Amino acid sequence: MKKNRWQRRPPNSNWGEFGPDDQRGRMNWVTREKVLQGVAEVKEGITFVLSLPLDYPGGNALNARRHPPRIAATQRDGRQNFCYAVGQENPLHTDVICDDLVLLTLQYSTQWDSFAHVGGMFDADGDGAPEQVFYNGYRAGEEIVPAKENSNAEPWARFEGSRAGALGIQNLAEHGAQGRGVMIDLHAHFGRKRHAVGFDDLKRIIEMDKVEIERGDIVCLHTGFAEMLLELKKNPTPEL
């Protein structure tokens, strides 16, 4: 542990609540007991996905910095290693290989967000000067490290090598995100009109719909935005 990673924490934050080196935040409350509680809620065994397809929303009208996935076959001695009959190399082999690669913008579709995705300027040292800090005081330039520019690289790879030495998405994967899910259906109350949902709105909807939220539950907000994107069939407009 690095001593004194922070002397002050942002107001109403939970830095330090799960220890000075924690990287999971309130996912620590999703315990084995919460997983079993979630399993006990299963009645029909229907499975479904909560994420958008990786090639949605389509184009980059919604964010000019983010682009759809690019997929290509790997190469095998200069040839395309896709629908490749290995018998060309050895007649005893009957395998046909498809091997490919993908260039993926992690925030393009449903976002792969960890605590390293967004930090803030905050005086965590208490010396009067704000620093770039992330959850639990992890620092930009120390644990969250930008890449050095390579001006000779392809445009997409000019800043290849940025890394999250702490707070990476693997922390969620290692812990697992299975538990008791609770949905707050904003779409049922506001439809598709623009509405800034505040605390009073949430409290009212929770009471009206008799939603029960316990510590360690995984809360899902149904806004209807995903349905709108899918309906546009990869042709969204900036106004969306």
QUIDACOR-V172274 format. One record per pair of residues at least 12 apart in sequence whose C-alpha atoms are under 7 Angstrom apart, sorted by the first residue. I is the first residue (numbers start at 0). J is the second residue. D is the distance in whole Angstrom. If there is no record, write none. Layout:
BEGIN
i: {I	I}
j: {J	J}
d: {D	D}
END
This chain:
BEGIN
i: {0	4	5	5	5	6	6	6	7	7	7	8	14	14	15	19	22	22	23	23	28	28	29	29	33	33	33	34	34	34	36	37	37	37	50	51	51	53	54	54	54	55	55	56	56	56	56	57	57	57	58	58	60	60	60	61	61	65	65	66	66	67	68	68	68	68	69	69	69	70	70	70	71	71	71	72	72	72	73	73	73	80	80	80	81	81	81	82	82	82	83	83	83	84	112	113	113	113	114	114	114	114	115	115	115	115	115	118	118	118	118	119	119	119	120	123	142	142	142	143	143	143	143	144	144	144	145	145	146	146	146	146	178	178	179	179	180	180	180	181	181	181	181	181	182	182	182	182	183	183	183	183	184	184	184	185	185	185	186	186	186}
j: {20	136	123	124	136	123	124	125	123	124	125	123	134	135	135	135	166	170	170	171	214	215	178	215	178	179	215	177	178	179	179	178	179	180	109	108	109	108	67	68	108	108	233	108	228	233	235	233	234	235	233	234	235	236	237	236	237	104	107	104	107	107	101	102	103	104	101	102	103	100	101	102	99	100	101	98	99	100	98	99	100	96	97	98	96	97	98	95	96	97	95	96	97	96	168	166	167	168	133	134	166	167	133	143	163	166	167	131	132	133	134	131	132	133	132	136	163	164	165	162	163	164	165	161	162	163	161	162	158	159	160	161	216	217	216	217	216	217	218	212	216	217	218	219	218	219	220	221	205	219	220	221	220	221	222	220	221	222	221	222	223}
d: {6	6	5	6	6	6	5	6	5	6	6	6	7	5	6	7	5	7	6	7	7	5	6	5	5	6	7	6	4	6	6	5	4	7	6	6	6	6	6	6	7	5	6	6	6	5	7	4	6	7	7	7	7	6	5	7	5	6	6	6	7	7	7	6	5	7	6	5	7	6	4	7	6	5	6	6	4	6	6	5	6	7	6	6	6	4	6	6	5	5	5	5	7	6	7	6	6	5	7	6	5	7	7	7	7	5	6	7	6	4	7	6	6	6	6	7	6	5	6	6	5	6	7	6	5	6	5	7	5	6	5	4	7	7	5	6	6	5	6	7	7	6	5	6	6	5	6	7	7	6	5	6	6	5	7	7	6	5	6	5	6}
END
